[in-house]
């Protein structure tokens, strides 16, 4: 150190420049193509070069070398740091069976947050029942929640039944619409939970009331059996996913309102990491629902088959959410309760 | 968050300490730069969506006509595909790019990068969170809520950044600055009156260096005016009153930077953060 401290800046640069340039080239290549694309020699060289440049930076700062040199070293060290301390390999934290663990992570998260999800279900299904009852009692109630011009043709369409089925083009169009619309609703329903949970709660209430009223209106026009047949196939997935996304939003909001022993920010971030898997799962559920709704629910398959399939999906979903991942329950590091 | 006794400087820098005890400073990106990146991203993303949708719709419409399908089955399927594209544009574009590389194309153009608050690259989890909460940030419209939260946050974080624990920084350009050279070179007679060892403290050195780098862009009168702010004190310290202020600074800097370590008296100004200012001893 004593010797080094008397090295003047130019000599220092001259001596170290070659290493810096070597690291610079490596960093550039690694940040373009990923660290995995570096050859073995480069990877072996990377770590010592990075440590050296950290020492060089410390030396340059201590010796008060000129600002551009310090900035250069700092920039290079920061870039190398970004490469070296990159993410842990994307699959490592999922263990040796990444797919299996992903499939289990979702139902585990659902069970962990069952109270929030129960609340979300109440926030959705109570207005749903209310909307249904009100619209059955007085069909014009539905017009306050959805335009009359949309509801009347809807009721007529359901009254016709499904004997004719739907054209394949229509099915594909509706699949796109369901993904765009329903997944969007669920994601937004989650995101607005950050406003203390109020956004999610309002979204759930409003959607529950509107969907209930629409179903009630169609039923009051004498197409109740038909709309039930239509909904039963995808309903458990679709409505379940909206409740899960909304519940995830409630968890997020509650973490802000009642952070416990953490700071509000830390609590929010912890909740965010917890619920992101719920949102991902809900999105997958909605995409499956979109496929079923577009290609199956409106098809000319006999009513009985549709209902049995719907019940089967409901039971399978229930079993998956309540049982999957229980037996080989690995304690997750994020589990706090 | 680590509690520090010293008051952090009021600046848009964030300090990140590595396991090697090296402290980096990342420059936090401001709202304007991020807005520009956002607009660029929207432009790129929706331009692609519109282009692809046009191709899809034209092809499917032609397909419908060619098979003599009046209902337009193909065309309707094309519409469905367009809706899926729109969905991907709205919810997938930012997520995928940021999850893979930490930067969207717009951010790349404006040299922005998303990092975690610990200075690490973000993964898909954080990318998903910060871009889902975008829906809340953009409320009631045009990112008003996000801008408000950003202006209250010391690190310009919008709601999505707060939840995901991310910051957006300006990527450091790794460039070698040319060293400051004395021009014209010192004449032997010229430096006779100067002491052999010149020691400048870090602040003096930084100030002089900044001045010398900018000198060419300044008029002589302005350069003289700026140099006079510090030259008299240095002239008094080294008994070198005979030089023009700007030349004196250049000569002193040259001496100091070629004399190895430039340990000088610690500046009277309080350097709150100890990044480079702390004595190494």
Interface residues (C-beta under 8 A of the other chain):
Chain A: X5 X6 X7 X8 X9 X10 X13 X24 X27 X51 X54 X57 X58 X61 X62 X63 X64 X66 X67 X68 X69 X70 X71 X72 X74 X75 X76 X77 X78 X79 X81 X82 X85 X86 X87 X90 X167 X168 X169 X170 X172 X173 X174 X175 X176 X177 X179 X180 X183 X184 X187 X188 X190 X191 X192 X194 X195 X199 X252 X265 X268 X269 X272 X273 X276 X279 X280
Chain B: X18 X20 X21 X22 X24 X25 X26 X64 X69 X71 X72 X73 X74 X75 X76 X77 X79 X80 X81 X82 X83 X84 X86 X87 X90 X91 X115 X119 X120 X121 X123 X124 X125 X128 X129 X132 X133 X134 X135 X136 X139 X159 X162 X163 X164 X165 X172 X173 X174 X175 X176 X177 X178 X179 X180 X200 X201 X202 X205 X206 X209 X210 X257 X258 X259 X260 X261 X262 X263 X264 X275 X276 X279 X280
